[in-house]
Amino acid sequence: MQTIIEPFRIKSVEPIYFNTREERITILEKAFYNPFLVHANAVLIDLLTDSGTSAMSSHQWAGIMQGDESYAGSTSYFRFEETIQRITGLPLVIPTHQGRAAEKILFSILGGKGKYFLSNTLFDTTRANIEYSGAEGVDLVCEEGKHPSIPAPFKGNMDTGALKKCIAEKGAANIPLCIITVTNNSGGGQPVSMQNIREVKAICEANNIPMFIDACRFAENAYFIKLREEGYRHTAIPDIVKELFSYADGCTMSAKKDAFANIGGFLAMHDEKLAQLCRNMLIMTEGFPTYGGLAGRDLEAIAIGLTEVMDEHYLQYRIRSIEYLTNHLIAAGVPVMQPAGGHAIYLDAKEFLSHVPVEQYPGQALVGALYIHGGIRGVEIGSLMFGKYDADQKLIPAPLELVRLAIPRRVYTQSHIDYVAEVIIEVYHQRDAIKGLTIIEEAPMLRHFTAKLKPVD
Amino acid sequence: MTTAAQRKKAMKEAGYNTFLLKSEDVYIDLLTDSGTSAMSDRQWAGMMLGDEAYAGSRNFYHLEEVVREVYGYKYLIPTHQGRGAENILSKILIKKGDIIPGNMYFTTTRLHQELAGGKFEDIIIDEAHDPENEFPFKGNIDLEKLKKLIKKHGAQKIPYVSMATSVNMAGGQPISMKNLKELRTLTKKHGIRVIHDMTRVAENAYFIQQKEKGYEHKTIKTIVKEICSYTDGATMSAKKDALVNIGGFLAVNDWDVFEEARNMVVVYEGLHTYGGLAGRDMEAMAIGIGESVCDDHIRARVGQVIYLGEKMMEYDVPIVKPIGGHGIFVDAKKFLPHIPQDRFPAQTLAAELYLDSGVRTMERGVVSAGRKANGENYFPKLELVRFTIPRRVYTQAHMDVIAESAARVYQRRKAITGMKMIYEPKYLRFFQAKFEKL
């Protein structure tokens, strides 16, 4: 059969509130052309993020009702711990209220001035946490990963040559950690191959550098390995996952992605001494080690979600629906990151709006156009998110100007996706009328969340 | 249910620290009233209405509206819990070398003040340190102590006064409205902010209604709003009064502080319209705040605590008086006078209570107080065991079991020996420390 159906039925629905194009023009203007400042009920299809926006399963909701809210030693915690140990093989588990809190704890212990964290590509909050500690983050994605329009099977891979060179340059003693992000979110949700993880691990081991996995989308990455990497076609997803984590000294995870949870995260590792330091820090900012700032019910929902996500019917549906949208867009000539990633489609805004210079944030301009035309909310991953200023306050642009349309898990159906494709293609045909933007107000860190902008005349 | 033998084993494995027990080994859990409330049917319905959008969730706007209406604070930053709000506030307002006066320390609050470079100074009235003193408002601030601090350090060294309603470490003791008004007048004169640790504000309001002249006919809701009106901002752990299992917030009236907090919350907690909370949890909080200021609810809540306290007094168990709002605090120094404070009498007593009946309580004495910057132990005047009552969870029959167990342990108190600490974490040691029986 050709058609892949959603592997679920809908038990509970949440209405979409419709508005008109004219209303959206006013709304966007009032939100200073920043979709983060738009109220959620003014959005028709919300593709801002796949983080925390998943639909939970009936089993997860049942788990929510069974949460043990004891402050210390909650039964829900022990279920959570046991599940993570079983899936990852990592023995020491520390819950946090979300992924960035896990990062915050890890980097404030390992970071500091003069330290370097090497990665395929660090995500925005990860990078912010590293820089906040005084350390520097270095992205070493492979060459294929830098070219949106050229398809390759594992564009999230780390450039191992560059890794060796960087270690030699900075000195292994100044590199507390190497982090592999699976899948590579900022680089287009592109997977990392098992081979690459193995090679990176070997290089790290030779230099005595621990390797951690940023595991937000571990199951999506595992599915790509199954599809694309030699020798894994007949391996079950849980076994691929287990192998993937077997190379890691630890991981950080935002459970808001591949654990279908609306809130939560964790740290897991082998090193007992590091874990104790993390727990001491956890108590100050998160909560006691058996709840980590989460309700007991959320620990239950995460434990159940982590198991559900490895179901192959689910992963097939998940990966194919992103591919379906990508292929539609390619057929219409829309410049889109190729091949399709695991959780989102990435429009190449530099090419889409070739008349808008990078100083005018073409990605953000495109985000605005998609909202006005179809009520779709996406997010810029380009110079607004990652750009910096040089000594003369001139913008140092990010290497790519992308618009990410992240697909929440189990939330939208094929007709929603068809609508999204239609909107993007129509906007593409009218692209010459879209104007660039200029910043009128910004925060010193993570400015894209709260920045205010206005159109360039 | 567990047997005495099972409890003996579990307690030993937990290093005689009740925090390290598994909840399934606990019969009645009085470790904390934080996050352990039963939600109402309306709150559970609200849970189903969670809008989990990353930005601009409906639940955030609902919560913001409720905080404005019930507490009167203008700007809201949600956080995943109270300590998240304390972390952000301390980082914004405190400079190195600053002094933060407050009505008795609280563990996480003081830690965040110290980590931001400040020093906490206790300005609670002396009566608060005397468990026998029956003064009705033992949470009051000694304004003379505050004046002295201002004179000594200058007002510019004092970014704010940290004012808690229902002072936890003093035994859930309230502050009076009169004292608050005077505090406002004094601080206003010197341009010092008052930041409200408001986690149990409704319980404090109940004592004002019951004991302060002029408030006997006012509703809890009116009193709560008046309390907040004398302050400039607040940190809230919604896991107490607001009847939720997770959540908190920072609320301020000052736009500049709000803007800075909004930029900082993204780094630590989450975008400012969810602050590290699921949408459904913001909805449950908004509904819980409304329920927390209902007179009927608060009367039943504090009434249950008073019932337990009176029962214990009948059995001669020494408790902090008057009875506070969220729990019974047993005076371990008086209960176990033969155990010196460096042998951890309160920690010992909490372990004995568990061994007797499976009731889990918490130490609030020398272990919780921790160490000074020079490494010496703080030896607090109060060496207490806290029996914290979760809201709407246990019935009167449970209260009877608890009082009877305390009485049984009291009967055989002379045979109880102290403990020594064998593992001590650097910060907030009471959570994870381990002990051995002597």
Interface residues (C-beta under 8 A of the other chain):
Chain A: S12 E14 P35 F36 L37 V38 H39 A40 N41 A42 V43 D46 L48 T49 S51 G52 T53 S54 I64 G67 D68 E69 S70 Y71 A72 G73 S74 T75 F78 H97 Q98 R100 A101 K104 T125 A128 N129 Y132 N262 I263 Q276 R279 N280 I283 M284 T285 E286 G287 F288 P289 Y291 G293 L294 A295 G296 R297 D298 A443 P444 M445 L446 F449 T450
Chain B: T18 F19 L20 L21 K22 S23 E24 D25 V26 D29 L31 T32 S34 G35 T36 M47 M48 G50 D51 E52 A53 Y54 A55 G56 S57 R58 Y61 H80 Q81 R83 G84 N87 T108 L111 H112 L115 N245 I246 R262 N263 V266 V267 Y268 E269 G270 L271 H272 Y274 G276 L277 A278 G279 R280 D281 P425 K426 Y427 L428 F431 Q432
